[in-house]
Amino acid sequence: MLKSIEEFLYYILEYVAPRRFNFALVKNLNEDDISQLPRADAVVGMDWIHPIFKYKDYRVKAIIWELKYRQNTLPLEHIGKIIYEEILPLIYDISLFNESAEFLLIPVPITNQRRSERGYNQSEYIAKTVLENDLEHCLLYTPQWLQKTRETPRQSHSESKEDRIKNLIGSFEADPRVENKYIILIDDVVTTGSTLREVRKTLMEAGTKEVYAFTIAH
C-alpha cells in the first residue's frame, strides 16, 4: 500500500514522464532528506555486503535511475559521506588487530564495451565521492586492479538466479597486487548478490585477505 499522496503521485509521474520527474525529485533532495531515507535490510546469507538504503523507496529508485541512466551525481556528495561513515568502523576494527592492514577501494567494473555504450561507470562516481571523505587516507583507490573481461547479459534480463550465476562465471579478473589486501567494493544496487559474489570469488582466488561490499541500495 502506498504510504502517502506524494508517493502515489510519484508512481503516476514516473510512469508518464520518468526522466523529468526523477530529475526534479532528486535535485530537491537535501542532506537531511537523504540521511532520513529508509535503511536497507541485510542481504540474506551475505553479511559481507552492506547496502545503505531500501531500494523500494520511491526516492531511492529515483536516485539510482538518475545516476545509472542520466549521469546525475547530485546526491552523491551526501551519499558518499554516509557510505564512508559506514566503512570507517570496519577499517578501525580490522586495524586494531592488524596494524599493517591495507585497504583498497574498488568500484565494481564494467566491460570496455559497456563503457563505450554508456560512456561511464556509475560505480566509479560513487567510489570517488566516498574517497573525497577519506581525509585520513585509509583507502587506496585502485579501480584498475579489477577488470570485467567478458560481457554478460544484463542481470535483470536473466531468467533465474541460476542463470545469473552461470552468466557471471569467469567474467572478472583481478590484478595480483590485490594479494593480502582488504578490498572495499562499491556498487549502486545489490539485488540477488550474484555479481558481488562472483567478484568476491575472483578476488579471494587472487589472494585477497577479505572482501566487503557497500552499495547505495538493496
C-alpha positions as CSV (number, residue, x, y, z in Angstrom):
1,M,0.0,0.0,0.0
2,L,1.3,3.5,-0.9
3,K,2.2,5.5,2.2
4,S,1.3,9.0,1.1
5,I,-0.2,11.1,-1.7
6,E,3.3,12.2,-2.6
7,E,4.3,8.6,-3.2
8,F,1.1,7.9,-5.2
9,L,1.9,10.9,-7.4
10,Y,5.4,9.8,-7.8
11,Y,4.3,6.4,-9.3
12,I,1.9,8.2,-11.7
13,L,4.5,10.7,-12.9
14,E,7.3,8.2,-13.0
15,Y,5.1,6.2,-15.4
16,V,4.1,9.2,-17.5
17,A,7.4,11.2,-17.6
18,P,10.1,9.5,-15.6
19,R,13.1,11.5,-16.8
20,R,11.7,14.9,-16.0
21,F,10.1,13.9,-12.7
22,N,13.0,11.9,-11.4
23,F,15.4,14.8,-12.0
24,A,13.2,17.2,-10.2
25,L,12.8,14.9,-7.3
26,V,16.5,14.1,-6.9
27,K,17.5,17.8,-7.4
28,N,15.4,18.8,-4.4
29,L,16.8,16.2,-2.0
30,N,19.0,17.8,0.6
31,E,21.4,16.2,3.1
32,D,18.7,15.8,5.8
33,D,16.3,14.2,3.2
34,I,18.9,11.7,2.2
35,S,20.1,10.8,5.7
36,Q,16.4,10.0,6.6
37,L,15.8,7.6,3.7
38,P,14.8,4.2,5.0
39,R,17.7,1.9,5.6
40,A,18.1,-1.4,3.7
41,D,17.6,-4.8,5.1
42,A,20.6,-7.1,5.2
43,V,21.3,-9.3,2.2
44,V,20.3,-12.8,3.3
45,G,23.3,-15.1,3.6
46,M,25.9,-12.5,2.7
47,D,26.8,-10.4,5.7
48,W,29.9,-9.0,4.0
49,I,27.6,-6.9,1.8
50,H,26.4,-3.6,3.3
51,P,23.6,-1.9,1.5
52,I,22.6,1.6,2.8
53,F,19.1,2.4,1.6
54,K,15.9,0.5,0.8
55,Y,15.5,0.3,-3.0
56,K,11.7,0.1,-2.8
57,D,11.5,3.6,-1.5
58,Y,10.5,5.8,-4.5
59,R,13.2,8.4,-3.7
60,V,15.9,5.8,-3.7
61,K,14.7,4.5,-7.0
62,A,14.8,8.0,-8.4
63,I,18.4,8.4,-7.2
64,I,19.5,5.2,-8.8
65,W,17.7,5.8,-12.0
66,E,19.2,9.3,-12.4
67,L,22.7,8.1,-11.6
68,K,22.5,5.0,-13.8
69,Y,20.8,6.4,-16.9
70,R,21.2,10.2,-16.7
71,Q,24.7,10.5,-15.2
72,N,23.2,12.7,-12.4
73,T,25.6,12.7,-9.5
74,L,24.0,15.4,-7.4
75,P,23.1,13.3,-4.4
76,L,26.4,11.5,-4.2
77,E,28.0,14.3,-2.2
78,H,25.9,13.3,0.7
79,I,25.7,9.6,-0.1
80,G,29.5,9.3,-0.4
81,K,29.8,10.7,3.1
82,I,27.2,8.2,4.5
83,I,28.9,5.2,2.9
84,Y,32.4,6.3,4.2
85,E,31.0,6.6,7.7
86,E,29.8,3.0,7.3
87,I,33.2,1.9,6.1
88,L,35.3,3.6,8.7
89,P,34.3,1.4,11.7
90,L,35.2,-1.6,9.7
91,I,38.7,-0.2,8.9
92,Y,39.2,0.6,12.6
93,D,38.1,-2.9,13.8
94,I,40.5,-4.6,11.3
95,S,43.4,-2.3,12.0
96,L,43.1,-2.9,15.7
97,F,44.2,-6.5,15.2
98,N,46.3,-5.9,12.1
99,E,48.2,-2.7,12.2
100,S,49.7,-3.3,8.7
101,A,46.4,-3.9,7.0
102,E,45.9,-2.2,3.7
103,F,42.5,-1.3,2.3
104,L,41.7,-0.9,-1.4
105,L,38.6,0.9,-2.7
106,I,37.4,-0.6,-5.9
107,P,34.2,0.1,-7.9
108,V,32.6,-2.9,-9.5
109,P,33.8,-2.7,-13.1
110,I,32.0,-2.8,-16.4
111,T,33.5,-4.0,-19.7
112,N,35.0,-1.7,-22.2
113,Q,32.1,-2.4,-24.5
114,R,29.6,-1.3,-21.9
115,R,31.6,1.8,-21.1
116,S,31.7,2.6,-24.8
117,E,27.9,2.3,-25.0
118,R,27.1,4.3,-21.8
119,G,30.2,6.5,-21.5
120,Y,30.7,6.0,-17.8
121,N,30.6,3.6,-14.9
122,Q,28.2,4.9,-12.2
123,S,30.0,2.8,-9.5
124,E,33.2,4.8,-10.2
125,Y,31.3,8.0,-9.4
126,I,30.1,6.6,-6.1
127,A,33.6,5.4,-5.2
128,K,35.2,8.7,-5.9
129,T,32.7,10.6,-3.7
130,V,33.5,8.0,-0.9
131,L,37.2,8.8,-1.4
132,E,36.6,12.5,-1.1
133,N,35.6,11.9,2.5
134,D,38.7,9.8,3.3
135,L,40.7,12.7,4.9
136,E,42.7,10.2,6.9
137,H,43.9,8.4,3.7
138,C,42.8,5.0,4.9
139,L,41.8,3.8,1.4
140,L,43.9,3.3,-1.7
141,Y,41.8,3.8,-4.9
142,T,42.7,1.1,-7.4
143,P,39.9,0.6,-9.9
144,Q,42.4,-0.7,-12.5
145,W,43.2,-3.8,-10.3
146,L,39.8,-5.4,-11.1
147,Q,38.6,-5.8,-14.6
148,K,35.4,-7.2,-16.2
149,T,36.9,-9.1,-19.2
150,R,33.7,-10.6,-20.7
151,E,30.4,-9.0,-21.5
152,T,27.4,-10.8,-19.9
153,P,23.7,-10.5,-20.3
154,R,22.2,-7.8,-18.1
155,Q,21.2,-9.3,-14.8
156,S,17.7,-8.0,-14.9
157,H,17.1,-9.9,-18.1
158,S,18.2,-13.3,-16.8
159,E,15.6,-15.9,-16.3
160,S,16.6,-17.3,-12.9
161,K,19.2,-17.0,-10.1
162,E,21.0,-20.0,-11.5
163,D,21.2,-18.3,-14.9
164,R,22.6,-15.1,-13.4
165,I,25.3,-17.1,-11.6
166,K,26.3,-19.0,-14.7
167,N,26.4,-15.9,-16.8
168,L,29.0,-14.3,-14.5
169,I,31.4,-17.2,-14.0
170,G,34.9,-16.2,-15.2
171,S,33.9,-12.7,-16.3
172,F,36.2,-10.8,-13.8
173,E,39.9,-10.7,-13.5
174,A,42.0,-9.4,-10.5
175,D,45.5,-7.9,-10.5
176,P,48.0,-10.0,-8.5
177,R,48.7,-6.9,-6.4
178,V,45.4,-7.4,-4.5
179,E,47.1,-10.2,-2.6
180,N,47.0,-9.8,1.2
181,K,44.8,-6.6,0.9
182,Y,41.4,-5.9,2.3
183,I,39.0,-4.9,-0.5
184,I,36.1,-2.5,-0.2
185,L,33.9,-2.9,-3.2
186,I,31.5,-0.2,-4.3
187,D,28.3,-0.6,-6.4
188,D,25.0,1.1,-6.9
189,V,22.5,-1.7,-6.2
190,V,22.6,-5.2,-4.9
191,T,19.6,-7.5,-5.7
192,T,20.5,-11.2,-5.6
193,G,24.2,-10.5,-4.9
194,S,25.3,-12.7,-7.9
195,T,27.6,-10.1,-9.3
196,L,29.2,-9.2,-6.0
197,R,29.6,-12.9,-5.1
198,E,31.5,-13.6,-8.4
199,V,33.7,-10.5,-7.9
200,R,34.5,-11.6,-4.3
201,K,35.3,-15.1,-5.5
202,T,37.7,-13.7,-8.1
203,L,39.4,-11.5,-5.6
204,M,39.7,-14.2,-2.9
205,E,41.2,-16.6,-5.5
206,A,43.8,-13.9,-6.2
207,G,44.9,-13.9,-2.6
208,T,42.9,-11.1,-1.1
209,K,42.5,-11.3,2.7
210,E,38.8,-10.3,2.7
211,V,36.2,-8.5,0.7
212,Y,33.5,-6.2,1.8
213,A,30.9,-4.5,-0.4
214,F,28.9,-1.3,0.1
215,T,26.0,-0.3,-2.1
216,I,23.6,2.6,-2.2
217,A,20.6,0.3,-2.2
218,H,19.1,-3.2,-1.8
